[in-house]
Amino acid sequence: MKGWTTALPRKRESEFFWHSLVDATGRYTSGLFSGNVFWLGNVDQCREMRIKFIDRHSDDKSEHQEDIPPFLVSMSSITLNLSIYQTNLNETYRVIFGFCSPDSCNLEDTEKLLYFVQDQRGNDSSMKIAIETIRNLSKKYSLWEDPIFHVLLVALVVVIVIVMLGTFYDIALRYQVLHMEQNAHSSSNMMTEMKILSPNENVEGEVTITKLWSVKKHNGTLEGSVQDSLANQQVRTLTNTDKIPERNWTTLPEALDIFNVRYLASNWTEGKFPVQEQCAKDITRYIEGLKRQEGWALKVDDASGRYTNSFFWGNSYYVGSATQCAYIDRDYGKKIAKVHEDASIDEVEEFNIEPRKKNSGPSGNNLWVGTKLDKPPYKLGFYMITISMNTTLSPVTRMIYLGVCLPFSCNATDVFVITKLAGSEQAVKHLSIEKVRDQHNAYNMYEDPVFWILFGVSATIFFLMVIGTAYDIYITRKYTHGRNVIYDLERHVKLEQLAVKNQKSLSEQRCTSMLIPFTENERVTNTYRQAQDKDSSKDSDTFLLLYSVAFQGKVYLPVPVTEAIINGPQSLAVNNNNNHECSLRSASPEIHKFSVFEELLLSFSIRTNVKIICDDKVGGDTISTIHGLRAISMAWVILGHTCITAFKYSDNMEYRKVVEKKFLFQTITNGAFSVDTFFFMGGLLVSFLYFRTNAKGDLNKLTQGTRGIIAGGLKFIGLLIYRFCRLTAPYMFVLGVVQIAMKWFHSNSVFEPPTADHYNCANYWWRNLLYINTLFPVDQMCMIWSWYVADDTQFYIVGAVILILATNHFKIATFAMTTLLMSSWLTTGYIALVNNHMPSSDDPLALFDKIYDKPWTRLGPYLIGMSMGYLLFKIDCKIKMSKTTVCVGWLLSSACLLSLLYGLYETELSPIMAATYSSLSHSVWALGLSWIVIACSTGYGGYVNSILSAPILYPISRTTYCAYLVHPLVIRLTAMNLDSPFHLGKYTMVC
């Protein structure tokens, strides 16, 4: 305590350790009247100072470091009752308060200190505190010191041992029984012996466990003793002889006292400042209400933001409570009253929101209920003020975001003037107001033509979905009735006799159905699937329904015979419902041929699309491993984007530096490799499908009657149009939604949008439409995450040229692809070296506009994927490898992938090595994936192939494109709808 107090009167602002202690301690925050009773401070910041002190002494460092306290610190959680006695307010709140103090102070010292500080405030009869409990959070509970944990651990070990012994004993007995059955004649005696032995073993195990669990529990905690000593304790004060020394130094709360109504009241004179007349009158009325301690004025002040804690840990959001400001407003109170049926007309006018003491929640805090109280005499508005701070307390210029609740009659210029008058002298010296966002010119989406375009498109698609689904159900029911094979078995006829009897009849009539056992159904079904792969056009309009019949413990399935499956179901049988005879297809309708309009309408059918997306079957020539890689990579991308958003909108952004030191968090830090997985798969599929389609001759339909350059040009145009039509429609729709959403949040959210999509999307949307947005500066990019779509499309264009060239000039295509790959490596390395990029310590997005999103730095994985696609086509996904080769391949692949993910952990690279890593890492990642795809596609995948080819991943894989477009918008909507920032903790992030 002596070291703490001696640092107070120093004039030097460089005593950062003391400022950090104050910064980590909790204090009153906005929203008390709406239930914000958690003034917790920053436990992690206090704990980090504690760790630095321990590390400094363990390393025997004698030099003084200003950001490290000269004593051990600890965090205490204090529960206190805060009683407020104001006009129309007589409430008590149960507040949880965090206090970072010297570790040498015990609980009693902390209690005395808090009462001492309260006494120094003077005889303020409007507020009193009474401490309930104090908990020291630095003295953590240890499992290894608890006897109950030891008992449970021993019990668990005993149970495991008993289970293992019982299992081995059971196996030994079974083996012995089997051996005796083969060589002896007394198996019945052996079974009797097993029955006698097993129960004894179980009983013995149960008795042992019961004895272990019968240990008496003991619990004696420090918290319990503190609660006992503080129970029924009266509010106490220290002697008046202890005085705080005179000071001429600036505290951190004073330096950050940006908006304080006390300063506003002392500096304000109506008509003296350049403020609108009505705004000046409302401000004067607001100050008078504060002086008279009127409830509405106190709540308005409570809704405004102020410095709380964690400034040194990146807290730049002093946003107050926009929700509470809206609740205080007169119109909102009237709306709330209207939902109460027992409220009269007179009561509606006086209804507002107010806590009532006799209504309390389970935690002891007051709940909001309707009462008759005063309401604000004018409409309120919430204003967000962006302030730049340049002070010695921060090595760089900090941006502070302040939210204030003021009269709606004040515009942005008025709020600018008022904020200047409401700041402390120390704050005004170092702060500069950058801009003010008000609600006077708020964005109205109903006046935006883009909104109505999106509404029209959505309504049209919804209408087509309804019509298409209804028509799909109609067509299915109509033609299924005439094509199903129905067996009507009479109740008293045996199935075996019927099968034999009808088999001959079926053969004579050449009916294409027969009865086969259920066990053989899988073989026939596989044959049917092979026929589908051979000629998918035949079964596209065919409806097949199998009916199972159980009789005498056997199951039979009527299915088409193999010949009919292979040749196509031209004559499915129908039942005459009387004598088990089958008629020919002539009795049923002809196969329906869908028109282009019908196929287009059915493509909107919800029923059909859900079946296609959720289908757990893939073609025999499909690389099923791709589905697993795509699904896992998509989840990885979403996780990374979620963490980035959480870091940006948090009140302790500096905690990111602590989290990034954790080993497992390298998975998030190196999330850029997930995008390389998509590039690799894109190149692989383009190459594999192109060569396979070209081998079938399907591409010749585009170039009939042409040869050479003209034929290649037609192929290129066809491929380009095909991709543009597949990607552009959902892409542009999401872009329009992002533009509307970000415009609305820019006017209504307490947070600034992470990127300027509200401006860029309206002005630079055409760059996204042409897929060239990565060729321009990042600050002009709409949908910043769409850089991948642009790069992938540019790679597709380059790949299409190479593939078309490889059809007739394979060597030239190979040389071109190799040249592009080498050029990409050299270019990336040069840019990284010139900009001194350190992948081991820098933010992966630090050089976003130079390395991360540029196509010439990310081309490598795509070209490697194209090479692997050609290789799989040439070997037809069949290759023989020795066990040694397979083992070496898996070891090398795992080493590559794991070293890229975790190899830079706590590693420092030289500039040359860092540039080399930046240049080759993405391509090495693609090489590691190449072995996985080859091994799994050729039958050497084992459990890895089983996981990546799991049918449950197919639906996720089929929706990754739309998920990639939509998920950042969903994350933004979730974050920007909040009334306050996130708070990062060790249990909310990967550690």
N, C-alpha and C positions, 0 to 999 in steps of 0.2 A: 504493500500500500504506500509506503514511503517513496519508493521509486516512481510510483504512478503519480503521486501528488507533486513531486519535485519537478516533473516534466511539464506541469500545467502552466506555471508562470513564465516559462521561457518565451522569449520573443521569436525565436527561430521557428519558422514554419516547416523546417526540415525534419522536425521530430515526427516522422511519419508513423512511427509505431503507436504513438498516442492517438493520432488521428484515426489510425486503423482500429484501435480499441473502441473509440467512440463510434466509428462507422459500423462496427460489427454489432453494437448494442442496439436493441430494439427501442422504438419510440412511437409516440402517437402517430398513426397514419389516418388517411381519409376513410370515411365510411363507418365511423363508430355507431352512428344512429341507424345504420342499416345492417348492423351485426358484425362489423369487423373488429373483433376483440383479440386478434392474434398479432401482437407486436413482438415478433419473435427475433428480430435481428437476423444475423447470418451466422449460423453455427459453423458452417464450413470455413468461413473467413477466420473466425476465432480459432478453430482447430488448426488451420494452416499456419497461423502465427505460433501456435504451440509447437507444431512440428518443426518449424524453422528454428525456434529456440533450442529444442532438443538436439537437432542436427548440428547446430553451431557448436554446442558444448561437447557433443560426441566427437567432433572433428578437431577439438582443441584450438578453435580459432579465437584469438585474443582481440582482433581488430573489431571495432564497433561498426555495426551496420544499422543505418537509421531506420530501415523498414522492419527490423527484428527487435522485439521488446527485450529489455535487459532482465526480464523475469519471466517465469512460467505463467501462462494465462489459462483460463478455463471458462467455459460457458455454463451459465446457470439459467434454469427455467423457473420463473417465479409466477405463481398464481396469486393474484390480488383482486380485491373487491374495490372498484372505482365508483364512488358515489358522487353524483352530480346534482347540485341544488341550484337550478336556474328558474327563470320565469316560465311557468307552464311545464317545467321539466323537473321531476324529482325521481331519478332513476338510479339503479345500481347495476353495474356491469361487471361481469367476471372476466378479467383480462389475463391473458397469458403473455408474459413479458420475458424477453431474452436479455441477459446481462453478461457481457464479456468483461471479466475483472481478473485481478491477480489470483493465481492459484493458492497463494498463501492465506487468502481470506477464507475462513470457514463459513458455515451457513449462518451462524449468529452474527459474524462481522458483516456479511452481506445484508442481513436484515437491518442492522443498525445504520449501515450506510444509506440504505434507501429511505429510512425514516429521517435521517439527517438531511438528505437532499430535499425531502418534502418540507421539512421545517424551515429550510432556508428560503422557501418560496414566500414565506410570510403567513400571516393569518388570513388565508383565503378560505372564507366560509362556503364558497361555491363548489368546492371539490375536496374530497377526502379519500385516502386510500387505506386499506387494511390488508396486510399480507396473510395469505392462507398457508401456502407451502413454498418451499424452495428445494429445487433438485439440481445437483451438480452433474451436468451432462458429460463432463470429462472423465468422471469416475465410472467407467463402463462396467456393466455386469459381465462377469466372466463365467462361461459355461464350465470351464475346467476347475473352478473353485467351488462349484455347487455340488454337494453330495448327492442330490437327487439326480443330476446328470450322470454321475458315476454309476448310480444304481441302474438307471435306464440303459446306459452303455453296456454294463455287464449283462443285464437281462437280454439285450439284443444279441450280444456275442453268444450267450448260452443258447438262445433260440436258433441262431444260425448253425451252431455246432450240432445241436440236436437234429435239426432238419437235414444237415449233410450226413450225419451218421445214420439217421433213419433211412435216407435215400440209398446210401451205399449198402446198408443192411438189407433193404428191400431188393436191391439189384442182385446182391449175393444170394439171397433166398430164391429169387426167381431163376437165377442161373443154376442153382443146385437142384431145384425142382425139374427144370428142363433136362439136366444131365441124368437125373434118376429115372425120369420117364423113358429115356432111351435105353438105359442099361439095367433097370430093376423093375420089380412088379408090385411095389408098395407105394404107389403115388398117393393113395388116399390117406395113408398114415403121415406122409410128408405134409399134406395140406392141413391135416389136423395139428401138426406140430407148429406150422406157421401161424395158425389162428391162436394158438396158445402163447406164442412168443410176442406177437405184435402188440396186443393190448398192454402187456406188462411194460413194454418200452414206452408206449404213449403215456401211461399213468405216471411212470417215473419222471418223464419230461414235464408233465403238467405240474407235479408236485414241486419240482425244482423252480419252475417259473413262478408259482404261487409264493414260494418262500422269498424269491428275489423281490417281488412286488410288495411284500409285506413290510418293507423297510419304512420306518416312520419318517415323514417329511418334516423339514425344518426350514423356516424362512424368516430371516431377520434382516431387513433392509435399512439403509440409511434414511430413505424417504419416509418410512414408517416412523422412525424415531423423531424425525423433524416434524412430522405432522402431529405427533403426540405432544411435543414440547411447545408447539405453536397453537395448539387447540385452545379455544376460548381466551386467546390472548388479546388484550386491549391495545389500542393505538398508543404508541409511546413516542416520546421525543427525546433528543439528546440535549445536553446542557447548552446554554447560549454562549458559553465561553469558547466553544469550537467555532471558529469563523473561517470562511473561505478567504484566502489571501487576495489582496487587490491584484488585478491583472490588467495588462495592456496588450494582450495577445488575442488572436482571432481563432475561434473554434471552427471546426468543420461545419456544424449546423448553422452557424452564423454566416459563413461564406456561401452556403447553399440555401440560405433563406430567401428564395426567389420571390415568393408571393406570400405576404403576411398581412392580414387585414389590420393589424395594429399599426404598421407603417402606413398603410393606406388611410386609416382614420386620422393619423397625426399629420399627414401631408396633404390631405384632400381639402380643397376649398371650391365650392361650386361656382362655376363661371370663370375660374382662374385659368383653367387648362383647356386646350383645343379639343373638347369633347362635345358631341351633339347634345342639344338641350335636353331632350327626353332621357338620354343615357345618363347625363349629369344628375337629373332629378332622381332617377332610379338608384344611382349609386349613393346619393345622399340619404335616400330612404333606407337603403341597405345598411349604411354605417349607423344610422340612428337605431335601427333594429338590433344591431349588435350591441350598442351601448346599453339599450334597455333589456338585453338578453332575451329577446323574443325568440320563440322556438324556431320559426321559419328561417330567421337570419342565421341562427347557429347551425342549422342543417345545411344551409347553402354554403357556409364556410367549411363545414365538415365534408362536403362533396368536392371541394377543390383540392388539387394535389399539392403536395409539399415534400420536402426531403424526408426520407425515412431512414434508410441505412444502405450499406453495401455500395457506396460510391466507388470505392477502390476495387470492388469486384464487378464493376461494369453496370451498375444500376443507373440507367439513364431515363427511366420512365417514372415520372411523378404525375401520374395521370388522374389521380383522384378517383371519383366514382361517377361516371356519366349516367349510370342507371339511377343512382340516388338523386342526381340532379333532375332527371326526368320525372321521378316519383314525387318530388316536392311540388312540381308544377301543378297549378290549379286544375287544368283540364284533365290531367291524369287522375287526380283525386276524385273528380266527378265520375269518371269512367269506372273507377273501382267501386264507388258507392252504388252504381246502377245495378251491380250484380247481386246486391243484397235485397231480397224481396221485402224485408221488413222495414226498409228505410223509407221514410216519408219524403215528400217533395222538399220540405224545408231542411230536412237532414241531409239531402243530397248536396245542397249548396254548401254545407259546412263540413262535408266529409273529407277527411284527409288521412294520411297514414301516420300512426304514432305508436310507439311501444307502450304497453300498459303493464304495470308491474305484476299484477296478479296472474298474467299469462306468461308462462315461462316454458322454455323448451327442455329437453332431457338433459342438456348440459348446464342448466341453470341460467342461461342467457334469455333476455326478454325476446318475445316474439312480436312481430308487427301486427297490430290489430287496428280496426277503425275506431277513431274517437273524434270528438268535436274539438278542433283546435284551430288556431289562427293559420292562415295560409298566406303565401306570398302575394303582395299587392300588384304584381306584374308578372308577365311571362318570363320564364328563364331560358337561358341558352347555355350550351356547353362549348367551350372554346379550347382548341389545342394549339399551344404555343411552342414553336421550335426555337431553342436558345442555344447559342454557341458559347462555350465557356473556355477561357484561356487564363489559367492560373498556375501558380507553382505547385499546387496540389496535384496537378495532372501533367505528365510530360508531353501530352499531345492535346490538341483542341478537342474538347468533348461536346457532343450534341446532347442537350437535355430536352426532353419532351414533357411539357407541363400542361395539365388539364385544369381549367378553372370554370366554376359555375358562376355566371354573372347575368345581369338583366339582358333579355333578348334584344332590347332596343339599342344595345351597343354593337357597333360594327367592328371590323378587324382593326381599323385605325384607332378607334376608341380603346379597345382592349390593349393595344400597343402602349398607349399613354398610361393607362391604369396600371399595367404591369410595371412600368418604370417607377411609378409612385409606390408600389406595394413591396418593393424589394429592399433588403437591408443595405446599408451603406457599403459593406464589404462585397455584397453580391453585385450591386450595380457597377462597381469598378471593373469586375472581371467578366461580366455577362453581356452578351449582345443578342438582341431579339432578331431572329432571321425571318420568321413569317408567323402569321396567325391564321388558323383555319376556323372559319365560323360556319354557321348554318344558314346564313341569309341567302347565299347563292348555291345552296345544296343541289346536287345532281338529281334530276327527276327522270327516271328511266322511261316513263310513259311518254316523254317528249323526245325520246331518242329513236330515230328511224331504224337503227340496228336492232333495237328491242323488238319492234314490230315485225321485222324480217325474220328474226329468230322465232317469234311467236307463230308466224304464219307457217314456217317450215315445220315446227314442232307439231302444230295442229294437223298439217297435211300428213305427216308421218304417222301420227296417232290414228288418224282416220283410216289410212291404208293398212295399218296393223289390225284394226278392228275388222275391216272388210276382208283382208287376206286371211285372218284366222277363221272367220265365219265360213268363207268359201272353202278353206282347207278342210274343215270339219264336214261340210256338206259333200265334198268330193270323196272324202274317205269313206263316209257311211254309204254313199250311193254305190261305189264300185267295189267296196269290200264285200257287200252282200252277194254280189254275183260271182265273186272269184274265190271265196273261201271254200275249203274242203270240209264239209260237215259230216260227221258220222253220228247217226242216230241209232244207238244200241237199244234193243228191247231189253226189258228188265230181267227176263228169265232165260236169256241165251248166254251161254258161257263164251267168254272172250276168245279162248283158244280155238273153240270150234268155229266161231265166227271168222276168225282170221284165216283158218284153213279153207273154209268154205268160200270166202270172198276172194281169196288169193287166186283161185282158179277163174272165178268170174271176172276179176280185174284183168287177168292176162288175156282172156278171150275178148274182152271189150276194148283192150288196149288203153285202159284207164291209167293215167299217170300218177296214181297214188297207191300206196301200200301201207300196211301196218308193220312197224319195226319196234323192237324193244327200246326202252329208254336209254339203255346203256350204249346203244349204237347211234343214238341221235347226234352225239358230238361229231362222229365221223361224217355223217351226212351234212351237218351244219357247216363243217369245215369245207366240204366239197362245194356247198352252195356259196360260201364266201369266195372260194377260188374262182367260181364261175362269175361272180360279181366283178372280181378284179379283171377278168378277161374281157368282159363286155358289160361295162357299167350302164350302157344305154338301154340294155334289154330289161334290167330290173328297175330302172328308174320309175317306170309307170306300172310296176307290178306290186300287188299287195299280197303278202303271204301271211297266213295265220295258222298257227299250229295248235291243235287241241289235244290235251293229254287226258287219257282215260285210265283210271286205276281199277284193277279187278283181281281179286285173289292174291294180293300182295305183289303184283307185277304192274309196271307202268308201261303203256304203249303210246307211241306218238305217230299220228298219221302225217307223213311227210312225202314230198315228191321224190321219186326214185332218182338215182344218180343220172340216168340218161336224160330224164326230163330236165334236171337241173342244168346239165351242161348245154343241152340244146335249146334251153329256154322254155318256160312254162306256157306252151301254146294251148294246152288243153287241161285246165284244172277241173277236177270233178266236182259236181254238186249233188247233193243228196235229194232223193225223191221223197224222203221222210216216211217211207213205208216198208220197203223190202230190201234195204241195204244195197241197192244197185246204184251205180253211178252213171250219170249221163255225161255226154261230151260237152266241150266248151261251146258248142253251137247253141246250147240252151241259155247261155249267159251272154251279157253284153260284150261287145268288142272292146279291146284295149283302147282306153281313151287317150287320144293324142292332144297334148296341151298346146294351145296357141302361145305366141310370144306374150300377149297381154295376160293370159292366165298364169304363165310362169313368172312374169313380173309381179303380178298380184300375190301369188303364193310365196314369193321371196320375202314378203312382209309378214308372213304368218308367224305369230308368236310360238305356236305349237311346233312348227317345223324348225324354227331357229333354235329353240330350246333343246330339241332333240339332237340337232346337229352339234351344238356347243357341248352338250353333256354326254355325247356318244363316247363310250369307252373303247371303241374299236378304231383301229387305224389300218390303212392298207398294208399289204404284205411287203411292198417295196418302199415303205416310209421309214425314215430314220427316226424311230420313236424316242431316242435319247434327246433329241432336240427339244421335245416338249418339257422334259424335266429341267434342262438347262435354262430354257426360256422362263419357266415359272419361278425357279429359284432366283434368277437374276432380276426378275421384276420385283420380287419381294425385297431383294437387296437394295434396289434403286429407291423403292418407297421408304425403306428404313432410313437411308441416307438423307433423302429430302426432308423427312420428318425431323431428323436431328438438326439439320441446318436451320429449319424454321424455328424449332424450339430454342436454339442458341440465339437467334436474332431477337426474338420477342421474350427474353428472359430478364429478370431483375438481378441476375448474377452471371453475366456473360463471361466473366473471367474464370468461372468454374470450368469452362471448356478447356482451359490450359491444364487444369488438374486431371480432367477426365482423359484427355488425349495422351497422358503419360501412362495410362493403364494399358496392359498388354492386349486384352481382348478388344479394346476400342480401336485397335488397328484395323479391325474388320470394317468399321465405319469409315475411318480415315482413308483407307484404300478402296473405298466404294467405287472409284472411277473405273476399276477393272470390270465391274458389272456391265458397263456400257461397252467395253471391249468384247465382252461375251456376245452381246447383241450384234456388234459389227462382224465378229467371226461367224456367227450363225447366218447372218445375212449373206455374206460372201459364199459360204458353203452351200446354202440352199439355192442361190441363184445359179451357181455353177452346176451343181448336181442336177437340178431340174432342167436346165437348158440342154445339157448334153443328153439326158434321158429323153426329153421331148424331141430333140433333133434326131435322135436315133430312131424314134418311131415314125418320123416323117411328118409329124403334125405341123412343124413350122413351114413346110413346103406349101401349105395352103395359102400362106401370106405372100408367097413369091412365085405363084404359078405364072409361067410364061416369061420369067425374068431370070437373069443370071448375073454373076459378078457383083459389081459395086451397087447396082440398082437393087438386086435381091438383098444384099446386106443392109442397104438403107431402109428398105421396107421392113425387114426384121427389126431394126433398131427403132423405127417409128412405132411399130406394133408393140414392142416391149415397153417403150416409154409411155404410150397411151394407156396400156394396161396398168402400169404402176400408178400413173397419175389418177386414174379413175378409182383405184382401190383406196388410195390414201387421202385424197384431197377433201372429199365430202365431210367426213367426221372431223378432219383437221380444221377446216374453216368454220365449222359449226362451233367447236370448242373455242376457237379464237374469238368468235363473236361473244360467247358467254364470258370469257375472261375479260374482254373489253368492258362489257356492261358491269360485271361484278366489281372490277377494280375501280371503275368510276364511282360506283356507289360507296365502296369502302373508303375511297379517298375523301369523300365528303362526310361520312358518318362514323367511321371507326376511330378509336383513340390512337390507333397505330398508323404509321405511314406504310403504304404498300411496299413490299420488298424491292420491287422494280417499278419503273414508270410505265406499266402496261396501260394505264388509263390514258396516257398520251401517245405512246409508241404504237399501240395497236390501231388507233384511229388514223395514224399518219403513215405507218410503214407496213401495213398488212399485206401489201402487194409483194413485198420481199418474201414473206412466208408462203404466199401463193406460188411463187416461182422457185421456192426452196433455195434461196440464195441469201438468207438472212445472216448466215455465219460469215459472209464476206464483208460485213459492215461492223462498225464498233458495237460492243456489247451494250453500251448505254442507249443505243437506238434499236435494240432488239425487243420484239414483242414475243411473249411466251418464251422466256429465256431457256426453259427446258426443251423447247422445240429445236435446239441446235442439233440434237441427235437425228431428228427426222430430216433436217436439211443435209447434214453430212452423209447420212445413209443414202439419200436420194442421189447426191452427187457421186458417191461411190458406185451406186447402181449404174449410173450413166457411163462411168469409166469402165466398170466391169462388163457392161453390155457390149461396148466397142471391142474389148479384149476377147470376149467369148465369140463374137461374130467373126473376128479376125482369126481366132483359133480353129474355126471350122475348116478352113482351107490353107491357112498359113500358121501352123501351130508353133513353129520355131520363132517366128516374128512376134507372135503374141506372148510367148514365154519371155523373150528378150525385153519386150515393152513392160511386162509386169515386174520383172526383176529390176529394171531401171527405176520404175516408180517406187518400188519398195526401198531401194538403196537411197533414193533422193529423199524420201520421207524420213529415213533415219538420220541422214546428214543434216537436213533442215531442222529437225527437232533438237538435235544435239547442239547445233549452232545457236539457236534461239535461247536454249536453256543456259548455255555458257555465257552469252552476252549479257543476259539478265541476272546472272548469278543465282539461278534457281536451285534451291536445296530441297529435294523431295523428302529428305529425312526430317526436316524441321519446319519447312514452310507449309502454309495452308495449301491443300491440293488445288483450290480454286484461286490462288493468289495471282497466277498469270492466266486467268480465264480467257482474256481477249488475245493472248499471244500464243499460248500452247494448248490450252484445254479444249477449246471448241473449234479450232481451225482444221479444215479437212486435210491439209498437207502434213499435219502432225499426228493424225489418227487413222491414216490409211492402212498401216501395216496389218492389223488384225483382219481387215476385210480381204486383202489380197491373199493372206495365208489361208483364210477360209475358202476362197475360190480354189486354191490349190488342193485342199483336202476334198472339196466336192468333186473335182475331176478325178482324184485318186480313187474315191469310193465308187465312182461310175465305172472306171476302168476295171476294177477288181470285182465289180458287181456285189459289193459288200461281202465278199468271201475271200478269206485268206487263211493259210495255215501258218501258225507260229509255234515255236517250241515253248516249253514252260519257262525256260531261262529268259527268252526274249520277252515274254509276257511280264515276268517279274521285274526285269530291268526297266521295261517301259512304264509300268505303274510306279516304280520307285522314282524314276526321273521326272515323270509328270507331277507326282505329288511334291517332289522337292522344288520344282519350278514354281508351282502355284503357292505353296506355303511360304517359300522364301520371299516371294513378291508381296505377300500379305503381311508377314510378320518379320521379314528380314531386316528392315530398317529400324526396328525397335531399339531405341537408345543407341543409335549408330550415327556417327558423324562422317560425312563423305567429303572428299576433296572436290574442288570445282570440276575437274576433269571427270572424276568418277560419277559425280552428280549429273553431269551432262550426258554421260554414257547411259546411266540408269534411265534418265528421262527419255532418251532416244530409243532404247531397246526394250524397256519393260513391257510395253503394251504388246509388242510382237511376241515376246517370250511367253506372256500369258496366253496368247492364241496358240502357241506351239504346245503348251501344257494341255489345253482343251482339245487339241487335235488328237492326241493319243486317247483321250477319254472317248471321243466320238468313234474313232477307228476300232478300238477294242470292243466297245459296246455293240457296234454295228456288225462285227464279225464273229461274235459269240464268245469274246473273252472279257466281258464286262463283269460277270459275277453279280455280287450284291449291289455294286454301283449301278449296273444296268437295270437291276430290278427296281431300284429306287428312282432312277431318272426316267424309267419307262412305266412307272406306276400309272394306271388309268385315272387315278384321282387327280393327277396333274394335267390331264388333257384339257378339261374345261378352262383351267386357269391359263394354260398356254394359248388357247384360242382367243382369249380376250386381252392379251397383254398390250396390244397396240392401243386400244381404247383406254385401258387402264393407265398406260403411260401418259396419254394426253390429259386425262381427267384428274389423276391423283394429286398433282401439285395444287390444282384449284381447290380440291376438297380440303387439303391441308391448310391452305390460306384461309378458306372460309371458316374453318374451325378456330384458327389462331386469331384472326382479325375480328371475330365476333365476341372475343373476350372483353371484359371490362377492366382487366388488369393483366400484367405480364405473367409468364410462367416463372416458376422457381425450380431451378435444376437441383437435383440431389443425387447422391450416390446410388440410390435404389431406383431412380427413374432413368438413369443412363447406364450404358454398358460399362462394367467395371472389371 
